[in-house]
């Protein structure tokens, strides 16, 4: 069983994004857009921390199929990327490949945190919209605090927690869907690994 360690660094802007890919547009996104945009991101000091496949959710955002974390020196760097002419030239490759897209959700933490993901194992991303929610059935692997400067207000929690998935979270997700909760979003995901590594 493969595993990977992801380091969330203190003093950086940690961006969380969500998307759903239009069937048949995967080659355009992964074969054209990302090979062109990632060198620009790296040049600016940004880093892709990885992506995840979402298998279930109870969220105001809808039902995205993938999520991704990026790490930026600061939020201004992210804004600079989106004004860069090279990015503007390739932006349509991304936008035309997606049926749902929400990015620019920024988080931070006070100390570096290393999270180990195992291939094929399910995890939960819990987005809390209130400081006063009851405790969850599992201890978080990491807790990221919102910087309070989200671009898309459909997803603007005060913090997100990554936890190992458990049957109790299946129950919590069902309850959240039934109640139409506005204080908690839940996403069940597996971390994506390269096909050959």
N, CA, C and O of each residue as an XYZ file, in Angstrom:
788
protein
N       0.847     -1.197      0.000
C       0.000      0.000      0.000
C       0.881      1.245      0.000
O       1.717      1.431      0.884
N       0.682      2.080     -0.992
C       1.479      3.307     -1.063
C       0.935      4.362     -0.107
O      -0.246      4.357      0.241
N       1.810      5.255      0.306
C       1.384      6.388      1.112
C       2.236      7.593      0.742
O       3.314      7.452      0.165
N       1.745      8.768      1.077
C       2.495      9.991      0.801
C       2.296     10.964      1.945
O       1.230     11.006      2.559
N       3.325     11.743      2.229
C       3.259     12.751      3.283
C       3.099     14.129      2.648
O       3.871     14.505      1.766
N       2.107     14.870      3.093
C       1.857     16.229      2.616
C       2.158     17.193      3.763
O       1.616     17.050      4.859
N       3.017     18.166      3.509
C       3.357     19.157      4.530
C       2.610     20.458      4.282
O       2.799     21.119      3.261
N       1.765     20.808      5.227
C       1.090     22.106      5.210
C       1.968     23.060      6.019
O       2.164     22.858      7.217
N       2.489     24.082      5.378
C       3.473     24.950      6.020
C       2.838     26.193      6.635
O       1.987     26.849      6.034
N       3.277     26.490      7.846
C       2.856     27.720      8.503
C       3.434     28.910      7.744
O       4.496     28.815      7.128
N       2.726     30.019      7.798
C       3.217     31.222      7.145
C       2.989     31.266      5.653
O       3.525     32.137      4.968
N       2.191     30.330      5.136
C       1.855     30.320      3.709
C       0.345     30.455      3.547
O      -0.410     30.330      4.511
N      -0.081     30.712      2.311
C      -1.506     30.741      1.988
C      -1.852     29.394      1.367
O      -1.386     29.070      0.274
N      -2.661     28.620      2.058
C      -3.041     27.288      1.596
C      -4.396     27.403      0.910
O      -5.395     27.764      1.532
N      -4.412     27.091     -0.380
C      -5.628     27.243     -1.170
C      -6.304     25.892     -1.378
O      -5.654     24.898     -1.702
N      -7.604     25.878     -1.189
C      -8.418     24.689     -1.451
C      -9.352     25.003     -2.608
O      -9.999     26.050     -2.632
N      -9.416     24.086     -3.570
C     -10.314     24.278     -4.711
C     -11.148     23.020     -4.923
O     -10.786     21.931     -4.477
N     -12.285     23.198     -5.623
C     -13.191     22.096     -5.940
C     -13.559     22.174     -7.414
O     -13.607     23.258     -7.996
N     -13.818     21.016     -8.011
C     -14.197     21.010     -9.426
C     -14.898     19.708     -9.789
O     -14.822     18.712     -9.071
N     -15.581     19.750    -10.925
C     -16.104     18.550    -11.583
C     -15.719     18.654    -13.051
O     -15.941     19.682    -13.690
N     -15.142     17.582    -13.579
C     -14.663     17.587    -14.958
C     -15.757     17.074    -15.887
O     -16.413     16.076    -15.588
N     -15.950     17.752    -17.005
C     -16.892     17.295    -18.021
C     -16.346     16.010    -18.643
O     -15.182     15.957    -19.039
N     -17.171     14.993    -18.727
C     -16.733     13.707    -19.279
C     -16.142     13.905    -20.678
O     -16.749     14.539    -21.541
N     -14.962     13.355    -20.877
C     -14.273     13.463    -22.157
C     -13.292     14.618    -22.228
O     -12.504     14.712    -23.169
N     -13.335     15.513    -21.220
C     -12.441     16.678    -21.215
C     -11.181     16.452    -20.367
O     -10.377     17.368    -20.192
N     -11.014     15.240    -19.848
C      -9.855     14.959    -19.009
C      -8.528     15.208    -19.737
O      -7.622     15.797    -19.148
N      -8.384     14.774    -21.015
C      -7.117     15.039    -21.717
C      -6.817     16.530    -21.855
O      -5.659     16.943    -21.790
N      -7.854     17.330    -22.043
C      -7.662     18.777    -22.176
C      -7.145     19.369    -20.870
O      -6.250     20.215    -20.873
N      -7.719     18.914    -19.749
C      -7.327     19.462    -18.455
C      -5.948     18.970    -18.019
O      -5.077     19.760    -17.655
N      -5.768     17.643    -18.063
C      -4.528     17.063    -17.539
C      -3.398     17.009    -18.568
O      -2.223     17.010    -18.204
N      -3.758     16.962    -19.858
C      -2.741     16.869    -20.890
C      -2.322     18.193    -21.488
O      -1.225     18.317    -22.033
N      -3.214     19.208    -21.385
C      -2.903     20.519    -21.964
C      -2.780     21.609    -20.905
O      -1.765     22.302    -20.838
N      -3.815     21.759    -20.074
C      -3.826     22.881    -19.132
C      -2.758     22.763    -18.047
O      -1.938     23.666    -17.882
N      -2.766     21.652    -17.306
C      -1.843     21.543    -16.179
C      -0.366     21.571    -16.583
O       0.429     22.213    -15.897
N       0.033     20.897    -17.675
C       1.446     21.010    -18.073
C       1.868     22.440    -18.411
O       3.049     22.778    -18.328
N       0.911     23.272    -18.791
C       1.232     24.664    -19.114
C       1.179     25.567    -17.889
O       1.994     26.480    -17.755
N       0.225     25.320    -16.993
C       0.053     26.243    -15.865
C       1.000     25.947    -14.702
O       1.434     26.874    -14.017
N       1.329     24.672    -14.465
C       2.134     24.353    -13.286
C       3.529     24.978    -13.315
O       4.013     25.394    -12.262
N       4.209     25.065    -14.482
C       5.497     25.772    -14.480
C       5.362     27.243    -14.110
O       6.256     27.805    -13.477
N       4.262     27.870    -14.495
C       4.037     29.281    -14.137
C       3.787     29.390    -12.636
O       4.311     30.288    -11.977
N       2.983     28.470    -12.100
C       2.723     28.438    -10.663
C       4.040     28.283     -9.900
O       4.290     28.999     -8.931
N       4.881     27.340    -10.347
C       6.157     27.107     -9.686
C       7.092     28.303     -9.763
O       7.799     28.610     -8.802
N       7.095     28.966    -10.889
C       7.918     30.159    -11.067
C       7.554     31.243    -10.059
O       8.409     32.015     -9.626
N       6.282     31.290     -9.695
C       5.801     32.298     -8.748
C       5.921     31.851     -7.298
O       5.563     32.596     -6.387
N       6.421     30.646     -7.080
C       6.589     30.145     -5.719
C       5.447     29.306     -5.209
O       5.435     28.912     -4.043
N       4.464     29.019     -6.086
C       3.343     28.181     -5.690
C       3.671     26.710     -5.854
O       4.550     26.344     -6.634
N       2.959     25.866     -5.117
C       3.188     24.422     -5.158
C       1.856     23.691     -5.114
O       0.975     24.037     -4.327
N       1.712     22.678     -5.964
C       0.560     21.795     -5.868
C       0.841     20.755     -4.788
O       1.828     20.024     -4.868
N      -0.028     20.689     -3.778
C       0.158     19.702     -2.711
C      -0.507     18.374     -3.046
O      -0.217     17.357     -2.417
N      -1.395     18.380     -4.031
C      -2.050     17.141     -4.425
C      -3.544     17.336     -4.606
O      -4.102     18.387     -4.290
N      -4.176     16.285     -5.128
C      -5.607     16.337     -5.386
C      -6.289     15.105     -4.812
O      -5.636     14.134     -4.428
N      -7.611     15.163     -4.761
C      -8.379     14.073     -4.191
C      -9.639     13.845     -5.010
O     -10.176     14.771     -5.619
N     -10.101     12.602     -5.018
C     -11.366     12.245     -5.668
C     -12.450     12.194     -4.608
O     -12.312     11.492     -3.606
N     -13.528     12.937     -4.824
C     -14.622     13.028     -3.860
C     -15.711     12.024     -4.243
O     -16.233     12.054     -5.357
N     -16.040     11.147     -3.313
C     -17.035     10.101     -3.585
C     -18.397     10.411     -2.981
O     -19.387      9.765     -3.324
N     -18.459     11.386     -2.090
C     -19.727     11.753     -1.481
C     -19.609     13.093     -0.790
O     -18.527     13.477     -0.346
N     -20.725     13.809     -0.696
C     -20.675     15.117     -0.047
C     -22.057     15.536      0.423
O     -23.077     15.100     -0.110
N     -22.062     16.384      1.424
C     -23.246     17.100      1.871
C     -22.780     18.533      2.037
O     -22.221     18.896      3.072
N     -23.015     19.358      1.002
C     -22.399     20.680      0.973
C     -23.241     21.679      0.200
O     -23.936     21.325     -0.753
N     -23.167     22.921      0.621
C     -23.864     24.002     -0.080
C     -23.277     24.223     -1.468
O     -23.949     24.722     -2.371
N     -22.016     23.845     -1.622
C     -21.309     24.045     -2.890
C     -21.845     23.145     -3.999
O     -21.622     23.413     -5.179
N     -22.542     22.093     -3.628
C     -23.020     21.133     -4.613
C     -22.313     19.801     -4.433
O     -22.050     19.373     -3.310
N     -22.007     19.147     -5.551
C     -21.389     17.822     -5.484
C     -20.148     17.761     -6.363
O     -20.151     17.071     -7.382
N     -19.084     18.474     -5.983
C     -17.841     18.404     -6.770
C     -17.259     17.003     -6.738
O     -17.479     16.249     -5.790
N     -16.513     16.659     -7.781
C     -15.930     15.322     -7.892
C     -14.452     15.285     -7.527
O     -13.913     14.223     -7.214
N     -13.792     16.448     -7.566
C     -12.380     16.490     -7.201
C     -12.111     17.731     -6.350
O     -12.846     18.717     -6.404
N     -11.047     17.655     -5.572
C     -10.576     18.817     -4.823
C      -9.050     18.831     -4.907
O      -8.424     17.813     -5.202
N      -8.472     19.983     -4.647
C      -7.017     20.097     -4.715
C      -6.536     21.143     -3.730
O      -7.227     22.121     -3.446
N      -5.328     20.917     -3.211
C      -4.669     21.888     -2.341
C      -3.458     22.464     -3.062
O      -2.667     21.737     -3.663
N      -3.332     23.785     -2.988
C      -2.135     24.475     -3.456
C      -1.574     25.289     -2.298
O      -2.307     25.709     -1.403
N      -0.264     25.505     -2.330
C       0.397     26.310     -1.306
C       1.076     27.487     -1.990
O       1.866     27.306     -2.917
N       0.762     28.709     -1.525
C       1.293     29.933     -2.103
C       2.083     30.706     -1.061
O       1.792     30.603      0.130
N       3.084     31.484     -1.486
C       3.800     32.323     -0.509
C       2.847     33.263      0.223
O       3.017     33.532      1.412
N       1.839     33.761     -0.501
C       0.813     34.640      0.060
C      -0.331     34.731     -0.947
O      -0.213     34.246     -2.072
N      -1.425     35.347     -0.544
C      -2.585     35.432     -1.430
C      -2.330     36.376     -2.605
O      -2.945     36.235     -3.663
N      -1.431     37.327     -2.421
C      -1.111     38.251     -3.510
C      -0.486     37.502     -4.691
O      -0.689     37.879     -5.845
N       0.268     36.451     -4.403
C       0.879     35.656     -5.475
C      -0.194     34.981     -6.315
O      -0.104     34.944     -7.542
N      -1.207     34.451     -5.645
C      -2.342     33.837     -6.342
C      -3.011     34.863     -7.249
O      -3.330     34.564     -8.400
N      -3.222     36.060     -6.738
C      -3.858     37.116     -7.537
C      -2.989     37.485     -8.732
O      -3.502     37.753     -9.819
N      -1.656     37.501     -8.528
C      -0.738     37.835     -9.620
C      -0.798     36.807    -10.730
O      -0.740     37.153    -11.910
N      -0.915     35.532    -10.351
C      -1.028     34.480    -11.361
C      -2.209     34.747    -12.274
O      -2.092     34.618    -13.492
N      -3.337     35.114    -11.706
C      -4.558     35.282    -12.496
C      -4.542     36.523    -13.374
O      -5.389     36.674    -14.255
N      -3.584     37.411    -13.138
C      -3.425     38.585    -13.995
C      -2.323     38.385    -15.032
O      -2.175     39.192    -15.950
N      -1.557     37.315    -14.885
C      -0.431     37.055    -15.781
C      -0.943     36.739    -17.194
O      -1.823     35.892    -17.344
N      -0.418     37.395    -18.224
C      -0.880     37.135    -19.597
C      -0.748     35.679    -20.015
O      -1.570     35.183    -20.785
N       0.277     34.986    -19.518
C       0.449     33.571    -19.870
C      -0.697     32.735    -19.320
O      -1.161     31.806    -19.981
N      -1.160     33.064    -18.101
C      -2.303     32.358    -17.534
C      -3.571     32.697    -18.303
O      -4.381     31.814    -18.586
N      -3.747     33.957    -18.638
C      -4.939     34.377    -19.370
C      -5.075     33.638    -20.695
O      -6.187     33.365    -21.147
N      -3.944     33.314    -21.317
C      -3.968     32.617    -22.609
C      -4.479     31.182    -22.494
O      -5.059     30.649    -23.440
N      -4.263     30.557    -21.334
C      -4.626     29.136    -21.187
C      -5.834     28.915    -20.278
O      -6.291     27.782    -20.125
N      -6.347     29.962    -19.687
C      -7.458     29.846    -18.731
C      -8.663     29.126    -19.331
O      -9.326     28.347    -18.646
N      -8.947     29.384    -20.608
C     -10.111     28.755    -21.244
C      -9.979     27.233    -21.306
O     -10.989     26.529    -21.284
N      -8.755     26.717    -21.383
C      -8.553     25.266    -21.385
C      -9.112     24.656    -20.105
O      -9.710     23.580    -20.128
N      -8.911     25.349    -18.997
C      -9.454     24.886    -17.713
C     -10.964     25.070    -17.661
O     -11.702     24.125    -17.382
N     -11.415     26.279    -17.928
C     -12.827     26.609    -17.748
C     -13.746     25.777    -18.643
O     -14.838     25.388    -18.228
N     -13.299     25.508    -19.870
C     -14.124     24.747    -20.803
C     -14.155     23.251    -20.488
O     -14.952     22.508    -21.060
N     -13.283     22.814    -19.574
C     -13.234     21.398    -19.214
C     -14.015     21.082    -17.945
O     -14.129     19.918    -17.561
N     -14.556     22.116    -17.288
C     -15.176     21.919    -15.985
C     -16.653     22.303    -15.987
O     -17.050     23.295    -16.598
N     -17.458     21.497    -15.290
C     -18.874     21.828    -15.120
C     -19.118     22.521    -13.782
O     -20.145     23.174    -13.593
N     -18.176     22.377    -12.861
C     -18.224     23.051    -11.561
C     -16.803     23.443    -11.215
O     -15.879     22.647    -11.379
N     -16.620     24.666    -10.734
C     -15.288     25.103    -10.333
C     -15.405     26.176     -9.265
O     -16.140     27.151     -9.424
N     -14.678     25.989     -8.183
C     -14.655     26.961     -7.098
C     -13.252     26.950     -6.493
O     -12.807     25.929     -5.969
N     -12.561     28.079     -6.565
C     -11.207     28.134     -6.020
C     -11.006     29.423     -5.242
O     -11.944     30.196     -5.045
N      -9.763     29.650     -4.797
C      -9.467     30.851     -4.038
C      -9.974     30.811     -2.605
O     -10.284     31.853     -2.026
N     -10.062     29.605     -2.023
C     -10.448     29.452     -0.623
C      -9.155     29.297      0.178
O      -8.461     28.290      0.042
N      -8.827     30.291      1.016
C      -7.506     30.333      1.646
C      -7.562     30.016      3.135
O      -8.454     30.447      3.866
N      -6.554     29.236      3.548
C      -6.443     28.797      4.934
C      -4.996     28.934      5.402
O      -4.074     29.085      4.600
N      -4.825     28.879      6.710
C      -3.490     29.007      7.288
C      -3.423     28.183      8.569
O      -4.447     27.743      9.091
N      -2.217     27.981      9.064
C      -2.035     27.324     10.348
C      -0.793     27.891     11.022
O       0.081     28.454     10.363
N      -0.723     27.739     12.338
C       0.334     28.385     13.108
C       1.634     27.593     13.110
O       2.710     28.175     13.251
N       1.551     26.281     12.958
C       2.738     25.424     12.925
C       2.638     24.468     11.759
O       1.539     24.074     11.366
N       3.792     24.085     11.193
C       3.791     23.109     10.111
C       3.053     21.841     10.549
O       3.126     21.437     11.709
N       2.352     21.229      9.616
C       1.643     19.978      9.904
C       1.880     19.009      8.758
O       1.734     19.371      7.591
N       2.245     17.779      9.092
C       2.455     16.730      8.092
C       1.305     15.727      8.187
O       1.029     15.178      9.254
N       0.644     15.499      7.061
C      -0.465     14.549      7.013
C      -0.080     13.405      6.082
O       0.331     13.638      4.945
N      -0.209     12.177      6.560
C       0.088     11.001      5.757
C      -1.206     10.443      5.167
O      -2.146     10.121      5.894
N      -1.240     10.333      3.836
C      -2.390      9.758      3.146
C      -2.005      8.386      2.611
O      -0.921      8.212      2.056
N      -2.905      7.404      2.779
C      -2.698      6.065      2.253
C      -3.539      5.878      0.998
O      -4.677      6.341      0.923
N      -2.972      5.202      0.026
C      -3.671      4.957     -1.235
C      -4.935      4.136     -0.987
O      -4.898      3.112     -0.305
N      -6.060      4.599     -1.552
C      -7.314      3.865     -1.449
C      -8.073      4.060     -0.151
O      -9.205      3.593     -0.026
N      -7.477      4.737      0.816
C      -8.131      4.940      2.111
C      -9.026      6.172      2.041
O      -8.673      7.165      1.403
N     -10.174      6.109      2.691
C     -11.122      7.226      2.679
C     -10.856      8.193      3.826
O     -10.552      7.800      4.952
N     -10.982      9.462      3.494
C     -10.812     10.544      4.470
C     -11.999     11.480      4.367
O     -12.769     11.425      3.408
N     -12.137     12.331      5.355
C     -13.184     13.331      5.334
C     -12.608     14.729      5.414
O     -11.638     14.978      6.129
N     -13.217     15.633      4.671
C     -12.908     17.044      4.801
C     -14.160     17.690      5.377
O     -15.212     17.711      4.739
N     -14.033     18.216      6.587
C     -15.154     18.817      7.287
C     -14.963     20.325      7.299
O     -13.971     20.830      7.825
N     -15.902     21.029      6.724
C     -15.837     22.493      6.658
C     -16.847     23.062      7.642
O     -18.055     22.883      7.483
N     -16.345     23.745      8.653
C     -17.196     24.269      9.722
C     -17.444     25.761      9.518
O     -16.512     26.536      9.302
N     -18.711     26.148      9.591
C     -19.094     27.546      9.386
C     -19.371     28.270     10.700
O     -19.792     29.427     10.693
N     -19.139     27.604     11.817
C     -19.367     28.195     13.128
C     -18.237     27.803     14.068
O     -17.675     26.713     13.956
N     -17.907     28.696     14.994
C     -16.878     28.403     15.994
C     -17.407     27.495     17.097
O     -16.633     27.002     17.918
N     -18.726     27.268     17.125
C     -19.322     26.612     18.293
C     -20.040     25.314     17.932
O     -21.112     25.026     18.465
N     -19.458     24.538     17.038
C     -20.051     23.251     16.685
C     -19.624     22.186     17.691
O     -18.556     22.297     18.292
N     -20.452     21.148     17.880
C     -20.041     20.057     18.768
C     -18.838     19.324     18.188
O     -18.598     19.365     16.982
N     -18.085     18.655     19.053
C     -16.883     17.954     18.597
C     -17.260     16.801     17.672
O     -18.364     16.263     17.748
N     -16.332     16.434     16.803
C     -16.568     15.375     15.831
C     -16.104     14.032     16.388
O     -15.327     13.987     17.341
N     -16.583     12.939     15.791
C     -16.254     11.616     16.332
C     -14.812     11.184     16.111
O     -14.379     10.186     16.687
N     -14.061     11.907     15.293
C     -12.677     11.519     15.056
C     -11.745     12.715     15.268
O     -12.137     13.865     15.074
N     -10.520     12.427     15.664
C      -9.527     13.475     15.897
C      -8.990     13.947     14.539
O      -8.619     13.115     13.711
N      -8.940     15.247     14.295
C      -8.460     15.724     12.990
C      -6.977     15.449     12.770
O      -6.171     15.515     13.698
N      -6.636     15.139     11.518
C      -5.229     14.998     11.131
C      -4.590     16.372     10.987
O      -3.395     16.547     11.229
N      -5.408     17.346     10.587
C      -4.959     18.737     10.502
C      -6.189     19.635     10.569
O      -7.274     19.264     10.121
N      -5.997     20.819     11.138
C      -7.062     21.824     11.204
C      -6.516     23.106     10.584
O      -5.532     23.670     11.063
N      -7.170     23.560      9.511
C      -6.746     24.757      8.800
C      -7.750     25.872      9.058
O      -8.951     25.695      8.855
N      -7.256     27.013      9.505
C      -8.110     28.155      9.825
C      -8.269     29.054      8.607
O      -7.294     29.345      7.913
N      -9.489     29.492      8.347
C      -9.737     30.383      7.222
C      -9.033     31.721      7.438
O      -8.937     32.211      8.563
N      -8.548     32.297      6.353
C      -7.980     33.646      6.420
C      -9.080     34.692      6.325
O      -8.822     35.884      6.491
N     -10.318     34.248      6.057
C     -11.450     35.158      5.987
C     -11.550     35.944      4.702
O     -12.257     36.948      4.628
N     -10.828     35.476      3.673
C     -10.801     36.227      2.421
C     -11.129     35.329      1.234
O     -10.395     35.316      0.246
N     -12.211     34.589      1.319
C     -12.615     33.702      0.230
C     -13.140     34.499     -0.950
O     -13.789     35.531     -0.780
N     -12.852     34.009     -2.150
C     -13.360     34.630     -3.370
C     -14.802     34.204     -3.625
O     -15.641     35.020     -4.008
N     -15.083     32.922     -3.411
C     -16.410     32.349     -3.645
C     -17.104     32.165     -2.300
O     -16.712     31.299     -1.518
N     -18.121     32.962     -2.024
C     -18.769     32.925     -0.724
C     -19.686     31.721     -0.550
O     -20.229     31.524      0.537
N     -19.875     30.900     -1.600
C     -20.619     29.655     -1.442
C     -19.834     28.674     -0.572
O     -20.401     27.739     -0.006
N     -18.529     28.900     -0.473
C     -17.699     28.060      0.403
C     -16.785     28.995      1.176
O     -15.736     29.412      0.684
N     -17.203     29.319      2.403
C     -16.451     30.282      3.204
C     -16.479     29.877      4.675
O     -16.937     30.650      5.517
N     -15.987     28.660      5.001
C     -16.033     28.190      6.389
C     -14.983     28.901      7.253
O     -14.050     29.518      6.740
N     -15.158     28.798      8.568
C     -14.156     29.377      9.472
C     -12.925     28.477      9.561
O     -11.832     28.944      9.882
N     -13.102     27.188      9.277
C     -11.970     26.249      9.285
C     -12.364     24.980      8.540
O     -13.545     24.690      8.350
N     -11.345     24.233      8.123
C     -11.567     22.903      7.563
C     -10.698     21.912      8.323
O      -9.574     22.222      8.717
N     -11.231     20.731      8.518
C     -10.517     19.654      9.190
C     -10.414     18.474      8.247
O     -11.370     18.157      7.539
N      -9.267     17.823      8.230
C      -9.100     16.570      7.507
C      -9.044     15.460      8.549
O      -8.264     15.521      9.499
N      -9.885     14.444      8.356
C      -9.989     13.354      9.317
C      -9.990     12.020      8.580
O     -10.258     11.966      7.380
N      -9.694     10.958      9.298
C      -9.871      9.622      8.737
C     -11.365      9.309      8.733
O     -12.076      9.609      9.692
N     -11.834      8.700      7.638
C     -13.260      8.412      7.521
C     -13.648      7.278      8.471
O     -12.849      6.386      8.757
N     -14.889      7.334      8.951
C     -15.398      6.302      9.858
C     -16.897      6.145      9.638
O     -17.524      7.028      9.053
N     -17.483      5.041     10.091
C     -18.932      4.865      9.967
C     -19.706      6.009     10.621
O     -20.791      6.361     10.159
N     -19.166      6.589     11.684
C     -19.850      7.698     12.349
C     -19.988      8.892     11.406
O     -20.956      9.648     11.491
N     -19.017      9.059     10.508
C     -19.094     10.158      9.553
C     -20.114      9.872      8.455
O     -20.712     10.801      7.911
N     -20.319      8.598      8.123
C     -21.413      8.248      7.199
C     -22.739      8.723      7.789
O     -23.565      9.310      7.090
N     -22.933      8.463      9.083
C     -24.158      8.880      9.760
C     -24.264     10.405      9.792
O     -25.331     10.971      9.551
N     -23.145     11.057     10.094
C     -23.154     12.522     10.174
C     -23.467     13.139      8.812
O     -24.179     14.140      8.735
N     -22.939     12.546      7.734
C     -23.201     13.074      6.401
C     -24.689     12.901      6.050
O     -25.297     13.803      5.472
N     -25.264     11.764      6.392
C     -26.687     11.533      6.147
C     -27.538     12.536      6.914
O     -28.498     13.086      6.374
N     -27.182     12.774      8.179
C     -27.926     13.732      9.006
C     -27.794     15.149      8.439
O     -28.761     15.911      8.424
N     -26.596     15.491      7.976
C     -26.356     16.824      7.431
C     -27.186     17.054      6.182
O     -27.742     18.135      5.991
N     -27.273     16.025      5.316
C     -28.100     16.129      4.113
C     -29.567     16.307      4.463
O     -30.249     17.153      3.884
N     -30.052     15.518      5.401
C     -31.468     15.579      5.776
C     -31.823     16.923      6.400
O     -32.888     17.485      6.141
N     -30.906     17.428      7.231
C     -31.185     18.672      7.954
C     -30.959     19.910      7.097
O     -31.413     21.000      7.446
N     -30.257     19.746      5.973
C     -29.917     20.914      5.166
C     -29.057     21.883      5.955
O     -29.272     23.094      5.915
N     -28.074     21.341      6.678
C     -27.256     22.146      7.585
C     -26.534     23.278      6.865
O     -26.019     23.109      5.760
N     -26.509     24.437      7.521
C     -25.746     25.573      6.990
C     -24.472     25.801      7.797
O     -23.728     26.746      7.536
N     -24.223     24.930      8.781
C     -23.052     25.119      9.644
C     -21.934     24.115      9.373
O     -20.849     24.230      9.943
N     -22.191     23.130      8.505
C     -21.191     22.086      8.257
C     -21.324     21.537      6.838
O     -22.423     21.210      6.389
N     -20.202     21.442      6.143
C     -20.111     20.725      4.872
C     -19.231     19.505      5.094
O     -18.255     19.573      5.840
N     -19.564     18.403      4.462
C     -18.776     17.170      4.595
C     -18.462     16.629      3.206
O     -19.341     16.522      2.351
N     -17.204     16.292      3.000
C     -16.757     15.680      1.750
C     -15.991     14.398      2.094
O     -15.074     14.412      2.915
N     -16.381     13.296      1.457
C     -15.662     12.029      1.607
C     -14.738     11.875      0.410
O     -15.187     11.983     -0.732
N     -13.436     11.622      0.654
C     -12.488     11.592     -0.455
C     -11.396     10.560     -0.267
O     -11.135     10.084      0.838
N     -10.759     10.227     -1.399
C      -9.505      9.458     -1.392
C      -8.450     10.312     -2.075
O      -8.733     10.993     -3.061
N      -7.245     10.273     -1.553
C      -6.156     11.062     -2.111
C      -5.680     10.413     -3.407
O      -5.548      9.192     -3.484
N      -5.422     11.239     -4.427
C      -4.993     10.711     -5.723
C      -3.497     10.453     -5.750
O      -2.695     11.287     -5.329
N      -3.140      9.280     -6.252
C      -1.739      8.901     -6.417
C      -1.426      8.785     -7.908
O      -2.316      8.445     -8.688
N      -0.188      9.058     -8.327
C       0.184      8.861     -9.727
C      -0.031      7.408    -10.137
O       0.114      6.497     -9.321
N      -0.377      7.198    -11.407
C      -0.636      5.822    -11.869
C       0.626      4.977    -11.825
O       0.557      3.775    -11.567
N       1.765      5.580    -12.070
C       3.027      4.829    -12.049
C       4.022      5.527    -11.134
O       4.647      6.513    -11.526
N       4.168      5.021     -9.926
C       5.162      5.565     -9.006
C       5.491      4.531     -7.940
O       6.312      4.791     -7.060
